[in-house]
Amino acid sequence: MLEPAMFLGLGVVAVWAYVNYPRQRPRSLILAAVHVVVSFAAFALLPVLLSFVLPVLPTRASQPYVVLLLLTPALTYLLLSWVWLIGRILQELFRGPRGGHPVGTEH
């Protein structure tokens, strides 16, 4: 039950950040794709980071809190980067025609 609730909650946070912080959105499709790659890399490196951090903790009871503390921003960034990419693709698709020959009004 925790996993779907966490995905749904962090997905809502990602969409909220997309709507409320439009100046933070990537300016190009390439930059949006780079954010997706970086977010996947950060998420993939999270177990490596945890393998170094968890053994150093003073008590085992604090381990779930540290995992959630590191997992929450990484997963939120991962979801936000996909929202940025999808938003950028939709903006590119529905922006309208660019360039080409001007159309005259006379026939």
C-alpha positions as CSV (number, residue, x, y, z in Angstrom):
1,M,0.0,0.0,0.0
2,L,2.9,2.4,0.6
3,E,4.4,2.1,-2.9
4,P,1.3,3.2,-4.9
5,A,0.5,5.9,-2.3
6,M,4.1,7.2,-2.5
7,F,4.0,7.2,-6.3
8,L,0.7,9.0,-6.4
9,G,1.7,11.5,-3.8
10,L,5.0,12.3,-5.3
11,G,3.4,12.4,-8.8
12,V,1.0,15.1,-7.5
13,V,4.0,17.0,-6.0
14,A,5.7,16.8,-9.4
15,V,2.7,18.1,-11.3
16,W,2.3,20.8,-8.6
17,A,5.9,21.9,-9.1
18,Y,5.4,21.9,-12.9
19,V,2.4,24.2,-12.7
20,N,3.6,26.5,-9.9
21,Y,7.2,27.0,-11.1
22,P,7.1,27.5,-14.9
23,R,10.4,29.3,-14.9
24,Q,12.2,26.1,-13.7
25,R,11.0,24.2,-16.8
26,P,13.6,23.2,-19.4
27,R,13.8,25.6,-22.3
28,S,14.4,22.9,-24.9
29,L,13.5,19.3,-25.7
30,I,17.1,18.3,-25.4
31,L,17.5,19.8,-22.0
32,A,14.3,18.1,-20.8
33,A,15.7,14.8,-22.1
34,V,19.0,15.5,-20.2
35,H,17.0,16.0,-17.0
36,V,15.3,12.6,-17.5
37,V,18.7,10.9,-18.0
38,V,20.2,12.6,-14.9
39,S,17.2,11.7,-12.8
40,F,17.5,8.1,-13.9
41,A,21.2,8.1,-13.1
42,A,20.5,9.6,-9.6
43,F,17.8,7.1,-9.0
44,A,20.0,4.2,-10.1
45,L,22.9,5.4,-7.9
46,L,20.6,5.6,-4.8
47,P,21.3,2.0,-3.7
48,V,25.0,2.6,-4.0
49,L,24.7,5.7,-1.8
50,L,22.5,3.8,0.7
51,S,25.1,1.0,0.9
52,F,27.6,3.5,2.2
53,V,25.2,5.5,4.4
54,L,23.2,2.8,6.1
55,P,26.1,0.9,7.8
56,V,27.3,4.1,9.3
57,L,24.1,4.9,11.1
58,P,24.1,4.6,14.9
59,T,20.9,2.6,15.1
60,R,19.0,0.3,12.8
61,A,15.7,2.0,13.8
62,S,16.8,5.1,11.9
63,Q,17.5,3.3,8.6
64,P,13.9,3.5,7.2
65,Y,13.9,7.2,7.8
66,V,17.2,7.7,6.0
67,V,16.0,5.6,3.1
68,L,12.8,7.7,2.8
69,L,14.8,10.9,3.2
70,L,16.9,10.0,0.2
71,L,14.3,8.3,-1.8
72,T,11.7,11.0,-1.7
73,P,13.6,13.8,-3.5
74,A,15.2,11.3,-6.0
75,L,11.8,9.9,-7.0
76,T,10.2,13.3,-7.1
77,Y,12.9,14.6,-9.4
78,L,12.5,11.4,-11.6
79,L,8.7,12.0,-11.9
80,L,9.2,15.8,-12.4
81,S,11.7,15.2,-15.2
82,W,9.1,13.1,-17.0
83,V,6.4,15.7,-16.5
84,W,8.9,18.3,-17.9
85,L,9.6,16.1,-20.9
86,I,6.0,15.3,-21.7
87,G,5.1,19.0,-21.3
88,R,7.9,20.0,-23.6
89,I,6.9,17.5,-26.2
90,L,3.2,18.6,-26.1
91,Q,4.3,22.2,-26.4
92,E,6.5,21.4,-29.4
93,L,3.6,19.5,-31.0
94,F,0.8,22.0,-30.5
95,R,2.8,25.3,-30.9
96,G,1.6,25.7,-34.5
97,P,3.5,26.1,-37.7
98,R,7.0,27.5,-37.7
99,G,8.8,28.9,-40.7
100,G,7.8,28.1,-44.2
101,H,6.5,30.4,-46.8
102,P,4.1,33.2,-45.9
103,V,0.6,32.9,-47.1
104,G,-0.8,35.8,-49.0
105,T,-4.3,37.1,-48.6
106,E,-5.0,37.6,-52.3
107,H,-5.7,34.8,-54.7
